[in-house]
Amino acid sequence: MRCGASRPTFVGGRMKGRVIRQSSSSYVPFPKQRCAAYVVVQTEPDQEISEYASGNLAVVLAVKQRGSEVTVRFRNGSEARFIHDDPSNIRRGDVILVGNNNWVKVPKSAWQEQPIVYVVRKVLDGRLLVEVGSLTKTVPYSGDEDLLPGYTIEYFEISEKVTVLHETPIRALDYRDSQQDLASQFEVTFDKPLGLDDFGGYHRVVQRANEILRLQLDQQESIKAIGAKPIRGVIFSGPPGTGKTMLAQIIASLSQAKFFVVSGPQIVSKWVGESEEVLRSIFESARKVPKAIIFFDEIDSVASRRSEDTHEASNRLVAQLLTLMDGASKDQGNVVVVAATNRITEIDPALMRPGRFDWEIAFDLPHAEDRFEILTKSGATMTTFGDLPYEYVAEQTNGWSGAELGAIWTEAMICALRGGAEAVSGDDFIEGFERAADNRVLKMKEGKLNAC
């Protein structure tokens, strides 16, 4: 399946039917997740069928028998609905792999459901009134557990299983000593100063990013004197492994700025409703220092495009980020937000409006000259013997990212140590390249190499 291809609705395992979820366009394509999954299906006790299938993993939330309407949720929390010919063979809790022109049931073990922590406010007939962050909501309740108001529970939304964590209310942020302590968990410090010489290739990209970010951080007073608007947000777009995070770290080091890193999986806590508080704490801490960069890794997983079917927690998180970005316009220009993504079309359009992320810097896969420089710089700390075939390997690695090129050195080191050597030779370097290439092919076959 080509990542990013439009996905119509499905019927009985085949594409067919009409789209239920509508917007201003003719239909809304299903949200992009990982481009593939590896499915292992157990049939008989002594028989295992391993099947590689391309698609998006989803769990069935609801099935309306009369309307044959099925609601599913994808891994990033977004939801979609489709029409099914025979709703009797699919039910709530089933896990399916949605392909380009079909879908297939897979074992429920393929979906790792994460529990949500709630505080019980009231026990109703068949439902619980629970507190989630600053909100209250009701959830289905079977009555299997003896619950009382004030209990802290883990709740599994799909299975509706309830586990009592404590008989008193517990909130994650109750255990933070201060707002500063909370934000410090996201601060990255550097063991040694970093410089542009540590970054291989991408000369145009490096020059542009260094110019924009350091101009704002290092010349705040001059920008105010001229009367220009401060630079608030910059998007680094491009494939994974192209050095987006590293370049942001280098610029923070050069400007002697505080560097906060926020990743999607890290910020979207199972303590639902408190992710917004974490974001607020990070921004408040950044505003208190002379210079700061807040770096969002995989921002598309934090601030994906909203729709009527998007999970409410995702909508709240995007709304909070928008509020914080707008609040940054009142700052003195000491905070710049940098976001990295390899799926820029998935970012909520509201974030791309003026005053938020005004600038985009594209990181493409490195060309031959860049690859040569990346190979030489990524191995600068290694002990080598003789001339190494950098040019040959650079020519043979078209389509490789900087991270994949760096893996060649790891494999070359293993080859050298295996042979009892204390330095990497040309033969070790070639063998390291061949082994890294084999691993790369294997990852592509297993769907783990995401080139979306």
N, C-alpha and C positions, 0 to 999 in steps of 0.2 A: 504494500500500500504506500503510495506516495504521501509523505507527511504534508498535511495542509490541504489535501484534496477535500472537496465539499462532500458531505455525507448526507444523503437523503434519508427518508424513514425506511423502516424495515417491516416485513411481514413474514412470519413463519420461517425465519432464517434467510429469506431472500429480500432484496430491496423492492419495496413497493409502497403504495398508499399515499396518503396526504400528510402534510406536515401540520402538527398541532401547534407548535410554538411559533408564533408569528412576530414580526417586527416591521420596521419600515421597508425592509427589503422583501423579496418574494418568499424567502425562507431563511432561517438562521442555521448555518451549518453547526454540527455538533462540535463542542470545544476540543481543541487538540490536546492530547495527553502525550505520553511516551509513544513513539511510533510503532512499538512492537512489544509483544510479551512472549515468554517461553512457557508453554503449557504442558504439564505432565498429568496425564489422565490414568488413574488406576482403575482397571476393569475387573480382573480376577485376582485372587491372592498371589498367584505366581506369574502374573502377566502385567507388564507396564508398557503403556504406549506413550512415547514421547513425541509430541507434535509441536513444531514451530509454526506459530500463526501470527500474522500481522493484525493489529487492531488495537482498540482502546478498551481497557477493562472497566466494567461498570457493574453496579449492583442494583437489583430491582427493588424499588421502594414501594410501589403500589401497582395493582392490576385491577382495572374496572372491567368486570366480566361483560356487562351490558354494552359498553361502548368499545370494548376491545382495546382500551387505551392503557399503555404501559408507561410508567414513569421510572426512569433510571437515574442514578447518580454516578458521575465519573470521579476519578481519583482526586481531582483538584477541588471537589465540592460542588461543581456546576451540575445542573440537572437538565434532562431533556425528556420529551414524551414522544411516543410513536404508536402507530396502529399495528395490531397483531391479529392475524387471521383466526388463530385458535388460542385464546387466552387460557384455556384449561391446562396447557402444558408448560406454563410459566407462572411463577408465583413470587410473592414478596420474599426477599432474601436470596433468590437465585443470583448467581454471578454469571455474567455473559461477557464474551469478547466480541466487540463490535468491529467488523472489518469494513472494507470499502464497498462490498456488494452483498454481504451476508453477516450473520452473527451466529455464535455457537455457545451453548452452555459449557461452562468449565467448572471444575471442583470448587466448592465454596471456600476451600482452604487457600485459593488463589487471592482472595480478598482479605487482607488483614485489617479487620475493623478496629478502630481506635476508640476507646471509651471516652465519654465526656463526663467531666466532674460537675455535679449539680449539688445545690443545697435545697433540701425539701422544705417547702413552705406550708403545704397542706396536702393531706391524703384525701383524694376524691374517689368517687365510684368508678373504678377502672382507669383512673388517670392520676397523675401527680402534678401538683402545681410546684414548679421548681424555680429557683433563682439561678440565673446564668449571667455572671458578671453583674451589670447594672440592670438587667432585664429579667422579667418573669415570663414563663411559658408553661404549657401543659404538655405532658408526654404520656403515652400509654403505659399502663401498670397492671400486671397480672395478679398482684396480691400475694405472690409467693414469698416475698420477704416482709417481715414485720417492720414497718417504717413509721416513724413519728416525725412531726415537724422539727426542723433543726438538724436532722441527720445529713451528713455529707455522703453522697453516693457516687459510684461509677455507673454510668448508664450506657448500654450498648444499643444504639438506635435501631439497628436492623433486627437483632434477635430479641430486643426489649428485655434483655437480662439486666438485673440490678444487683450490685454488690455494695454492701455498706462499708464505707471507709472509716467513718467515725460517727459517734453519736452526738457530736456538736458541730456547728458550722466551721468549715475550714476553707480558706481562700488562699490561693498561692501567694498573693501579694501581702498577706498578713505576716509572712515570714521574711520580708525584706526589711533590713534595718533602716534603709532610707532610699529615696529616689536615686541618689547618686550610686548606691550599691547596686541597684537594679540595672542602671545604664552601664556600669563598669563591666558587667558580664559581656557586653557587646563591644567593648573597646579593645582594639588591637594595638599592642606596643611592638616596637622593632628592637631586636637585639643589637643591631648596628645600623648606622645611617645608610639609606638606600639612595642610589643615583641613577640617572638615565643610562649610564654605561652598563647597568645590570639588566637592561631590557634589550633583547636582540630583535633587529628588524623593525618594520613598521615605522619608518622615519617620518612619513607624513602624518600618521596618526599620533605618534608621540609628540611631534611638534605642535599639533593642533590642541591636543588635550592639555599639554603643559602650558600652552599659551593661555587658554581659556581659564583653567582652574587656578593657576598661580597668579594670573592677573587679578582675579577676584580676591583671592586670599591674601596676597602680599601688597596690594595697592588699594585697599578699601577706602582710605581717606582721599586718594586721588580721584577715584571713581565718584565719590560724593561731591568733591569739589567741581568736577566737570558737570555734574548733574545727570549722569547716566544712570540707568536702572541697573541694579546689581544682577549678577548671574546667579540664579537660584538653583537650577537643576540641569544636569547633563545626562543624557542617555548614552551608554556604551552598548552598541548592538553588534551582534556577530555570533558565529558558531562557538560552541564550548571549546575551552582550551586555547583561546587565542590571546590570553594575557590581559584581559580586561581588569580583573581584580588586582593583579600585580602592578599594572600601570597606575591605578588609583593609589595603591600603597606607596609607590615611589614618589608620586606628587605630594602626598601627605607628608612624607618624610622630608622632602626638599623644602616644603613650606613650614615645617615644624608644627603641623596641625594635628589635633586629636583625630583619630581615625576609628569610627564606629562601623562595624559590619553587621548587617541584618540579613539573614537568609530566610527564605520562605518557610522551610520546614521548622526552623528554629522559632520564628515569631508566631506561627500559627499553633499556639499551645492547645493542649487538650483542656486546659482551664479556660473554656470558651468565655469570651467577653473581656478577658484580661489582656489579650494581645494589644488592644487599643491603649491600655494603660502603659504597657511596655513601650509602645511607640512614643507616647507623650513624654515618658521619662527620658528616653534617648534624646529627643529634640530639646527638652528643657536643659539637659546636661550639656549638650553641644552649644547652646546659646550662651552659656556661662563662661566659656573659654574664648580666648582671642581669635582662634582659628579652629575650624572643625570641618571634616568631611564625613557625611553619613552615607555609607555605601550599601545599596540594596542589591544583593546577589539574587539572580532569578526573580526580578521584580514581577514578572508575569505570573508567578505563583502566589504573590501577595496581593497584587492589584490587577487581577484579570478583568477583562471586559464584563461589565455587569449586564444582566438581563432580568426579566421577570422570573426566570427559573434558577437564578444564581442563589446559592445557599445564603441565608441571612447573615451568617457570621462573616462571609466574604464581603458582602455588601457593607457591613459596618466597618470592616477593616479598611476598605477603599475610601469610604466616607471620612474616616479618621485621618488617613494619609492626606487627603485633599485639604482638610482643615488645617493640618500642620504645615503643608506646603504654602497655603495662603497666609498663614501666620508668619511664615518666614519673610514675607515681604515687609514686615514691620521691623525686622532685625536691622542691624548695622552692616550686614553683608559679611558677617564672620562665619556663616554656615553655608556650605554648598552641598546639595544632595546629588549623588552620582548613583545611577542605577544601571545594572547590567542585565541584558536579556538576549536570548537567541530567538525570541518570537515576539518581535516588537508589535506585530499586528494584533497580538492577544492582550496588550495593555489597554486598560480602560481609557477611552479617548479623552476623558476629562483631565487626565494627568498630563496630556500633551498640549493643553491650551496655554496661551501666554501667561507668564508669571509662574509657571510650574517647570516642566521640562521643556525649555525653549531650544535646547541644543541637542543634536545627535551626532555622535562620532562613530562611524562604521568600522568594525574590525573584520576584514575579510580573511580568508585563509592565506597564509604567507606564500609569496612567490619564491622562485629559486634563490634570489639574492637574500631575501629575508630568512629563508630556511638555512642558508649557509651561515648567516650571522647568528641565528638562534642556536645552531649546533655548536659553534665555537664558544659562544658565551655561556651556554648551559653547562659546558664541560670545563669552564675556566678553573674550577677548583680541583679538578681531577689530575692525577699524575699520569702522564702519557709517555709513550716511548716511540720515537721515530715520527715520521709523517703520517697523519691520519687522512683518509680519503673523504674529507668534508664535501668537496665539490661533487664527487660521484654520488654520495648519499643524498645530498641536497637535490640533485637532478632526479633521483629515483623516488622521491617522497612527495610528489605532487598531490595535493589534496590533504596532506597531513596538517594537524594543528601544532602549535608550539608545545603543548603538553605531550603530544604523541612523539614529537621529536626528542623531547627531554627523556622519554622512556628508553630511547636507544642507549643513552649513557648508563642507565641502570642495568640494562641487559649486558652491555659491554663490560661493566665492572664485574658482574657475576661470572662472565666468561673468563676474565683475567684471574680472578680469585680461584676459580675452579682449576685453572692450570698452574696455580702456585705462583703467579706473577704478582709483583707489587706495583705494576703500572699497566695502563691500557695500551695495547698495541694496535696497529692497523688491522690485523686479523681479528682481534677482539671486537673492534669497532664494526667491522663488516658483519661478523656473526651476531653482534648485538642488534644491528639493523635488521637482519633476517629474522631474528627471533621476535623483535618488536612488530615487524610486518606480519608474521604469522599470528601473533596475538591480536593484531588489529583486524585481520580477516575473520578470526574466530568471534570477536566481539560483534562484528557486523552480522555474522550468521545468527548469533544469539539475540540480535536486536538490542544489544547494550550500547552500541555506538550510535549516538543520536546526532545525526547531521542535519536536523531540522533547522 
